[in-house]
Amino acid sequence: MGDRSGAGGSRRRRTGSRPSSQGGSGVAAAEEEVRDAAAGGDAPAPDKDKDGQDDVSSGHWDLRCHRLQDSLFSSDSGFSNYRGILNWCVVMLVLSNARLFLENLIKYGILVDPIQVVSLFLKDPYSWPALCLVIVANIFALAAFQVEKRLAVGALTEQAGLLLHVANLATILCFPAAVAFLLESITPVGSVLALMVYTILFLKLFSYRDVNLWCRERRAKAKAKAASAGKKANGGAAQHGVSYPDNLTYSDLYYFLLAPTLCYELNFPRSPRVRKRFLLRRLLEMLFLIQLQVGLIQQWMVPTIQNSMKPFKDMDYSRIVERLLKLAVPNHLIWLIFFYWLFHSCLNAVAELLRFGDREFYRDWWNSESVPYFWQNWNIPVHKWCLRHFYKPMLRRGSSKWVANMGVFLASAFFHEYLVSIPLRMFRLWAFTGMMAQIPLAWIVGRFLRGNYGNAAVWLSLIIGQPVAVLMYVHDYYVLRHEAPTAGT
């Protein structure tokens, strides 16, 4: 009777019905309650404690514990907080690489040798051919400046100025290449640095010539409008900053040559002051990261590359793939460090010293879901130059977007091969082929992959593609320098 009365009392409190005097009414009420809960009716809500847990001591239990919902890994769940999984990936990555690094130290010992690095740059310290090449580069910059000075005053025709600029730019590419290819005392590393300086000079002077030409065309149009209106060209107009041809000075030229940009302007954006703490941090990063890169190359990459020569010689494809995958991790890590060292530390340090205001040297290329997005955002100075001086001029001349894109990739492939084949004194076109392979890769990724899958494909191409090119060049260089003399004897 106590149980029956308790059940009946509970039901009376929930429904507000009058109490039943019959003894079996409590059992019937409980059965009706169960039927209501099973049919989805009003189930008794459990009491909650202060922590949000069910208060089982109250004697009220919820008869429903399920609801319509998706698993967290399902795309329809709307769940997006995977921070713990990301942390787990980072921990696993650190542990796996730490194991590889310890294995390398145990097997090879400490291979880092700063003196060996210095010898790569100073093979002949009494001639320093790479440094001499860099100093001679000033001649070509001054030649372009003198041509522009004479064009500004009308001492040269536009046709003659164009011919002189083309000759000067062609010499900028051919002269250091001939020296690096023919002079035995220059080292491959010094040759690469010298050719990089001349490549940057080529792109900068190309932009310098274009912008000054646009200024002359604009000045001619302004004079024509003023003459037709019977007014002076600049009558009553307030001038802000430097105007053409007042920009044609040595200080303006060398500021542009030193500035971290490839695109010339008459008036660059300037920061208000030099931030000493910011500059000191960038300089410390430069010193630390360059030593870290050299140490990783000597300790991690060089032994792996050396051990890859025998599988290449024996054409053992399984071992070749194993060496390729083993090389992929250190190569990619060094490339990421190089990216931060160059585009963040070095370029920001130079910009801070010159108070150069535009610090957009890179964008979020790591979020690339397509190959074109990566190439448009990882190297902003080069991208701006290609867009301003190559892509848009081709469109204005009537080329289609596809042809213009092909032209940009061809130019990029040429300079990649230029900076690799000439210092190594051999032409294998692996860098050129790798760059041109980006075109079909971009089509495949854009056609079949989207979102995270596209981003993963871009990362995979970066991690695997570069080691393939490195191994191919090292193998060919090794065969050319070591195997060929043996075969000849």
N, C-alpha and C positions, 0 to 999 in steps of 0.2 A: 504493500500500500504506500509505503514511503516513496518508492521509485515512481509509482504511477502518479502520485500527487505532485512529485517534483517535476515530472515531464509535463503534467497538465499546467502547473504553475508557470513553467517556462513558456509554454505556448500562449498562455493568457497574457503574459507580459509583452510578447511580440505582436500578437494580433489584436489585442484589446478586447477579445471575446469574453463573455461571462464564464465563470468557472462551472464545470460540470459536476454534478453530484453523484454520477454513476461511477462505479469502481473501475470499469473497463475503459472509461473515456480517456484516461491518460495514455494507455497503449495505443488507442486509435489515433490520438493526436500526434504521437511520435511517428507512427507509420505514415500519416499524412504529411508530416514534415519532411520525411525522407523522400517521399514521392515528389514533393514540390522542389526539393534540391536537385533531384535527378532530372526533372523537367526543365531546369534552368530558372526556377523561380527564385524568390528571395531567400537566399541562404543566410544563415547567421554569420555576421561579420565577427572575426576574431578580435579580441581585445589586444591592443599593442602596448608594449612597454615603452619606456623612454628611448630605447635604442632601435625601435622600429621592428622588434621581433615579436612573434606571437606569444601571448601570455597564456601558456598552457595551464597555469594554475587557476585561471578563471573558470575552467570547465567548458568553455565555448570553443569548438574547433570548426574551421572552415571546411565545408564539404567539397569545395572546388579548389584545386591547386594548379590548374592548367589554363592557358589562354592561347589565342592564335598568335604565333610569333615564329620568326626565322632564326636559324643558327647564325652566330656572329660572323662566320666566314662566308655566308651567303651574300651575294651582292645586293639582294633585296632587303637585307636587315638594316641598312643605313649606318652600320657601325663603322667607325673610321679611326679609332684610337688604337693604333698598333705600336705605340711607343715602346712597350716592353719587348716586343719582337725585334724592333730595330736595335734596342740596346743589346739583346741577345746576339744579333748578327755582328754588332761591333765587337762584343766580347769574344765571340768565336773567331772573328777575323784577326784580332790582336793575338789570341792564343796560337792560332795556326801559323801566323807569320813569325811569332816568337820562337816556335819550334823550329821553323825553317832557318831562322837566323842562328839559333844555337847549334843546329846541325852543321851549318856552314862554318861557324867558328871552330867546332870540334874537328871538322874534317880538314880545313885549310889553315887554321890559325888566323892571326891578324895580318891582313894583306894591305891595309891602308898605308900609303907611303906618299906624303906630301912632296918630297923631293922629286919623285917620279912624275908628279903632275906638273911641277915647274918645268921639268925637262921637255914636256910636250910642247910648251910654248916657246922655250928658249933653247932650241937645238943648236943654234949658232948665235951665242949671245953677243958676238961682235958685229953681226950684220942685222939681226932682228928684221927679217924681210916682211913679216906680217905687219909690224909696227910701221915700217917704212911705207907700205902700201896704204895704211890708214892716213898717214901724213900727206901722201901724194894726193889723196882724195880731195883735199882743199883746192887743188888746181881746177878740177872739174866744176866745183861749186862756184868758184870765182869766174870761170868761163861763162857759165849760165847767167850769172849776175851781170857781166859786162854786155852780153847779148841783150838782156832785158833793158839795160840802161839806154842802149842805142835805139832799141825799138821804141822806147818811150818818147824820145825826142825826134823820131823820124829819120834817124841816120841810117836805118836799115829798113828794107821792105819786109812785109810779113812773110813773103816766100823765102827770102834770104834768111830771116830769123828762124823760120821753121827748119830749113836745111841745116843751119848751124846747131840748133837744139837736137835734131835727130842724130847728127854726127857725134855730138857730145854725149848723149845718152847711150848710143851704141858703144862708144869707147869705154864708158863706165862699166858696161857689162863684159866687154871683151878683154880689156887691158889686165884687170886682176886675174881673170881666168887664165890668160896666157902665162902670167908670172907664176901662178900657183901650179900650173901644169908643167912648166918647163924648168922652174928653179928647184933644184934638189934640196937646198938647205931649208926650205919652208916645210913645216910640219903639217899634217892633216888638220890638227886642231887649230893651229894658227891660220891656216888657209880658210877654214870654215868661218872663223871670226872676221877675217878680212873681207871675205865675200859677203858676209851678212852686212857689214858696214856699207859696202858698195851697193848692195841690193836696196838697203834703206835709202841711200843717197839717190839712187835711180828713181825710186818712187817719190821721194820728196821733190826732186827737181822737175819731175814730170808734172806734179801738182803745181809747183811754183810757176812753171811756164803756162799752164792752163789758166790759172787764176789771173795772172797778169794779162793774158790775152783777152779774157772776159772783161777785165777792167778797161782795156783799150777799146773794145767793141762798145761797151756801155758809154764811155766818154765820147766816142764818135757819134753815137745816137743822140746823146744829150746836146752835143754841139749842133747837130742837124736840126733838132727841135728848136733850139734857141735861135738859130739863124732864121728858120721859117717864121718864128714869132717875133723876130726883131729884138730879142733880149740877149743879155749875157748868159753864158751857160750856167753859172752858179749865182746869178744875181739874187741877193736877198736870202739865200739858203744858208742856214747855220750848219757848219760842219762839225761833226762829232767824231773824235778819233782821227786816225790817219787815213788819208784818201790818196788815190793813185794820182801821180807817180811819186808822192812823198814817201811811200813805203820802200822804195828802192834804195836802201842804205845797207851798209855792212852789218850794223847791229841788228837790223830786222832780219837779214838773211841768216845770220848765225843763231839768233834766237829760235828761228824756225827749224834750223838743222839740229839744234839740241833739244827742242821741245818734244815731248812724248806723243807726237802725232805725225801722220803722213800727209795730211791735208792742209794746204796753206790757206791762211786768211790774212787780211790786212790788219785786223784788230781781233786778237785772241782774247777770250774771257780770262780775266786775271783775278786771283784770290787776293784778299786785302793784305795779308801778311804771311810770313813764314812761321809755321808752328814748329817750334824747336823740339818739343817732346814727340810730336808725330814724326818728324824727320828722324830723330834718334831711334825710335822704334823700328822704322823702316830700314835704317842702316844696319841695326843689329840683326834684323831678320835676314838681310842680304848676306851678311858675313856668316851667320850660322847655317843658313840653308844651302849656300854654295858648298860649304865644307861637308854638310850632310849628303848632298848629292854626289860629290866626288868620292866620299867614303863608301856609299852604297854601290856605286859603280865598280870600284876596285874590289870590294869585299864580296859582293853578291852577284853582279852581272858578269864580270870578267871570267870567273871560274866556270860558270854555266855555259858561256859562249865557247870557251876553250874545250870543254867536254862535249860540245855539240859537233865538233869537226869530224870525229871518227864516225858517228852515225850518218852524217852527210856523205862521207867518203865511201862508206859501205852501202849506202842507200837503204839503210835499215829504217823503214818508215815508222814502225811503232816507236822506236827510240827517238826518231826525229820529232814525232808528235809529243812524246814525253818531255823532251828538252824544251820544246816550244811552250808547253804549258808551264813548265818550271821557270822559264824566263819571263812569262807573261806578268807574274805578280811583281817582281822587282822593277821590271821595265815600266809598268803602269804606275807604281808608287813613285818612281823617280820622275815620271812625266807629270804627275799631279804636283809634286814638290816644285818642279821647274815652272809649271804654270803659275803657282802662287808667288814664287820668287821673282819671276819676270813681270807679270801683269799687275801684281799688287805691290810687292816690295820695291822693285827697281823703278817702275814707271811712276809710282807715287812719290818716291824719293826725288826723282828728277823733276817731277811736276811741282813738288813743294819748294825745291830750290829756285825754280824759275817762276814760281807763283802762277803756274799754268792752271786755269780754273776748271777745265773739262776733265774730270777724273773717271769718265765712263770708259774704262779699258776692257771691260768684259761685262756680260750679262749672265743670266741664269742658264748657262748652257747645260748644266748638270740635270736640268729638267727637260731636256730635249726629247720630244716624242717623234721627231723626224730628223733625217740627216741634214736637210737644208737648214733647219733651225739651229743645229749645232754649229755649222760653219758660219752662220750669220751672227752668232752671239759669243763665241769663245775668244775671238780676236777682233775687237771692235775697231782699232786703228786700221787694220787691213781691210775689214769689211766696209768701212766708210770710204776708203780710197777706191776700192773696186766699184762701189755703188756710184760714187761721184764722178770718177774719171774713166770708167770702163763700161759699166752696165748701162747707165742712163745715156751716155753719148751713143752707144750702139742702138738703143731704142729710138733716139732722135734721128738717127740716120736710116731708119726704116727696118731694122732687124727685129725679128720676133723675140719674145721673151725666152723661148727655148734656145735659140741661137745665141742670145746674149749670155744665158747661163752657161752654155757650152764654152763660150769664149772665156768666161771668168775661170772655169775649172781648168781649161787648157793653160791659161796664164799661170794659175797657181801650181799646176803640175810641172810646168817648165821651171819655175823658180825652186820648187822642192828638189827636182833633179839637179838643177844648177848648183845647189848648195851641198849636194852629196857626191855626185859623180866626179866633179872637178877636183875637190880635195883628195879623193881616193885615187884619182888618175885612172878611172875606168868607167865605162858607160854600160850599165846594165838595165837602166830604165825601170828599176823596181819602184822607186818613189813616184815616178811619172805614172806607172801602171796603177799603183795604189790610189793615187788621187783620182784618176779617171774611173777607177772602179767605184768611186762614190756615186757616180751617176746612176748605174743600174741598181746599186744598193739603196739609193734614195727612192727609186721607183718601187722596189720590192717592199721596203718598209712602209712607204706611204700607201701602197695598194692593199697590203694584206695585214698590216699590224697597226694597232691604235693604242693610245693611252699608255698604260704601264708596259705593255708588250713592245710598243715602239721604243720607249725609253730603254728597256732592257736590250733591245737590238742595237741601239746606238752605243750603249756601254760595252756590249760584247764586241762590236767592231773596233772600238778603241783599245780594249784590253788584248784582243787577239791580233788585230791587223798590224800594229806597230812591231811586235816581236817577230812576226813573219818577215817584214822588210829588213829588220836588224840582222836576223840570221842569214838572209839571202846575201846581203852586202858583205857581212863578215866572212861567210863561206867563200864568196867569189874573190874577196881581197886576200884571203888565206891561200887559196889555190893559185892566184896570180903571183903572189909574192914568195911562196914557199914551195909549192908543188911544181910550178913551171921550171924554175932553175934546176930542180932535181931531175925532172924528165929530160931536160936538155943535155945534162951531163951523161 
